[in-house]
Amino acid sequence: MTIATGSRHDMSYIVEVTYGTTPATTPALTPIRHTGTSVGLSKDAIESEELRQDRQIANFRHGMKSVGGDINFELSYGTFDALIEATLCGAWTTNVLLAGVLRKSFSIERYHADIAKYLRSTGCVFNTMSLSVAPNSMVTGSFGVIGRDMSVSGTLLAGATYNAESTTAPFDSFTGSITEGGSSIATITALDLNIDNGMEALPIVGSALTLLPSIGKSRVTGSVTAYFEDSSLIDKFIAETASSIVFVLTSQAGSSYTVELPNVKYNSGNPEVSGPGAVTVTLDFVALYDASTASQIKITRAA
């Protein structure tokens, strides 16, 4: 008996023209490089409230369908540009991406090669994205997906082709730079960035399928952890002083992403001592709209 293994798992996506429908005419799918995923179908449970003298449950039904889960990845140049664009609801313009209001949906295919099964989720939107930059590691991240439905098949989509997979190396934490308030900081031990669109499924009467999810505010938050060498960052937290964060990720080949948060405020900052070693301070931040950039986040790519 063959058992599916993660080592033979593939993922790919295609942009939908009609929400919840995979393009049928010669669909060209793009591979998603990933380190793990939990994207799959779930259903609400509907249980009868009927009271019986024997205490038994009278009826049980499946309710609304929904697709959800995460796609974990190591960030590499050019690999996830379409998915980052979709998460920010923006569009790359002369290699610059800002947060916007554009909506896109995707069909996502998972393929378990060792058992020849395709799991295809439709109506998928990218609700969240996280990035983590830590010492002595690759730059990692995760996309949070909300979708409409899923099917299982043992055959390829009719007329389907697959684009070539990106081969760029993952970014590491050694190559690049971080500036805070316009000044370089060499003592950062971790930087985490989170983007959340506040999307919610929209159920309707007469169907187990949902509409295109609603969308909330574009929230960009995160945290900076640094060795505690002076009070400059804590002073900004105490005084509620606006600042900025810019971090540049550079590959060994020289390509880069520059992520700018031009208007941030810190909402925590406390050096915690847990032993005799070096003391660090973690400052949570929220990125606010910046009039000069017309966005709370700006990503610039350079090949």
N, C-alpha and C positions, 0 to 999 in steps of 0.2 A: 504494500500500500504506500503510495507516494504522499508525502506530507509537504505542504507549502513551506518554504523557507524565505527569510528576509533577504538572503543573499541573491535570490533570483526574482526580486520584486522590482517592477518598473512603474513609473508614473508619467503621465503626459496630460496636456490640456489643449483645448481649442476654444476660441472665443465664439460665443453664441450670437447669432443674428436675432433670433427670437428667444426670449427668456424661457429657459427650461427645455430647449430643443437643441439637440446636437445637429450641426449642419450635415445634411445628407449627401450633398454632391461633392464627391472626391474630398472628403475632409482631410486636412493636413494638420496633424497633431505635433505639438512641441514637447519634448521630454522635460520632466521636472527632476533635476538632480536633488536628492534628498538623503537624509540620514535616518529618517523614520517618519511614520504617519499614523494618524488615527482617524482619517476621514472615512466616514461610513454612515449608514442609514440607522435611524432610530424612529420609534413610533411612540406616541403617547398611549397610555393605558386608560381604558374606560371600563370601570367596574360598576356593576349594578348595585344600587343602594337598597334593593328589596330586602325586607326583613322576613326571615323564616324561622319557624320554631325549632328546626334542626340546626340552625346557625350556619348553614352552608351558603356559599356564594352562588347566586342564581345565574349570573351571566357575566361574560367578560369579552370585550372587543378591543381590537386595535384602533387607535385614533389617528390623529394628524401625523403625517410623515414629515421627517426633517433629516437633512444631511448635516453633519457637523464634524469638527475635528481639526487637528493641526497638521501642518506639513513642516517638519524640521529640516534645516539645511545649514550648510556652511557657505557663507557668502563668497561668491566669485564674480569677477567682472563680466557684465553683459548677460549673465545667466538668468537673472530674475527680473530684468528691467520691466517686462510686461506685467509681471505680478506686483512689483512695487508701484508701478503706475496705477494699476487697478486699485490697490490698497489706498493710495493717496487720492484716488478719484481725480487724477490730473492727467496731463499729457506731456511727454518729453518734447520740449521746444528748444531747438539748438542746444541739445544736451543738458537742459535745465528742467527740473521737475519741481512744481509747487503743488501744494494741496489745493484741490478743486472740488467740483460738483459732478463730474462725469461718472456715469454708471456703466459698468460692464459686467456681463455674466459669462460663465465658462462651463464647459463640460470637462470633467476630470476623470481620466481613465486610470485605474490601477490594474496591472497585469501580473498575475502569479504564473511565471513561466513554467515552473516545475509541475503544475497541475493544469496548465492551459486554461485558466479562467480569467475573464475580464470583469471587473467591477466598475461600472460606469455611473458616475454621479452627475446629475444635470442641475441647471439653475444655481450654480455655485458662485458666490460672491466672496470677495476677500474683505473680511471685517476687521482683522487685526494684523499687526506685524510687530515683531520684536527683534532687536539686535542686541548682542552682548559682546563687549570687547573686554577681555581679561588677559592678564599676563600669561605668557608661555602657552598660548593656545590659538586655535583658529578663531576667526570671527564667526560666531554662530547666530542663528535666528530661527524664527518660526512664523508661519502664516496661519491665521485662524480663519477657517472656512465655514460659511453657512450655505446650505444647498436645499434643493427641493425634492429630489427623488433619486433612486438608485436602482439599477438593474444588473443582473448577472448573465454573462454569455460565455460560450465556449468558442466563439468565432470572432474573427476580425471584423471591424466595421466595413461595410461594402465600399470599396474604392479608397479605403484609407491609406494614407502615406504618413511617414514620420520624418520630421525635420532632423537634421544632424544635431546631436547633443553637443552642448558647449563643452570645451575642454580646458577652459581657463582655471588656473590654480586658485584655491581658496586664499582669501586675505588672512594674514596673521596679525598679531598684536604688536609685533616688533617694528613693522615698517609703517610709518605714518606719523601723525602729530595731533595734539589736542591743545586748543587755546580756550581760555576762559576769560571773558571780559577783555579780549584782545591781547592777552598775554599768554605765552606758552607756559604749560605746567608739566613738569617732568616727574611729578610724584603721584600721578593718577594710578590707582591700582585696579579700577574697574569703571566701566561706563555702560549703562543699560539704557536702551531707548525703546519706547512703546508707542505704537499708533493704534488708536481705537476709534472706529466709525460709529459705534453704538447702534449697529444694525439689529433689527428684530424681525422674526418671521411674522407673516400676516396670514392667519388662518381665515377661512371662509366657510359658510354653510353650503353643503351640497358637494363638497370635494375634500378628499384627504390630502390634497396638495395645497401648498401655500402660494401667495402672490410674491412678486419681487419684494424682498424685505425692505422695511422702512429704514431710513438712515438718520442718525442723530448728528451731534456736533463732531467735528474732527478734533479729537483729543490727542495731543502729543505730550507724553510725560516720560520721566525716566529718573535716573539717579547717577550721581558721580561719587565715587569713593576715592579719597586721597589720604596720603600720610599726613598726620597732624603736625605741621611745622610752623604754622602761624594761624592767626584768626581771620585772615582776609575773607575766606569763604563764609565762615560763620557770621562775620560782621554783616555780610550781605543778607543773610537769612534774618538776622535780628532786626536790621533796618528796613527790610522788605525792599531792597535795592534791586532794580532790574539789571540783568547782566546778559551775557551771550555765551554760547558754546559752539565751537566749530571743531569738528574732528575730520581728519583726512585719512582715508584708508588707501594705501598704495601697494600694488602687487609687485612681485619681483620683476615682472615684465614692464613695469612703469605705468600701467593704467591705474586709474584712481577714481574714488568717489569722495566728494567733499560734502559733508552734511553740515548745514548751517542752521542753528536755532538762534535767530537774531534777537529774540526778546524772551528771556526766561526769568522766572522768579523761583527762588528756593522756598520750600515749605517745611523743611526740617534741617537739622544740623546739630549733631551732638557727638563729641568724641567719646567712644565707649572703651573702657579699659577692662580687658578680660584676663590679663596676665602680664608677665614681665616684658613681653615683646613690644614691637612698634605699635603705636596708637594710630588708628585710622578714624576718619570722620566720613560718614555717608550723608549726602545732601540730596533729597528728593527734589525734583523740579517739575514745573509745568511750563510748556512753551506757549506763548501768547501771540496773537496776531501782530505782525510788524508792518507798518504802513509803507516803509521804503521797499520791502520785499513783496508786499501784498500776500503774505503767507506766514504761518508760524514755523514753517520748515522749508528749506531749499536744498535740493540735492543736485549737485553738478557732477557729470561724468566726463572723464577724459581718457581716451584710448591710449 
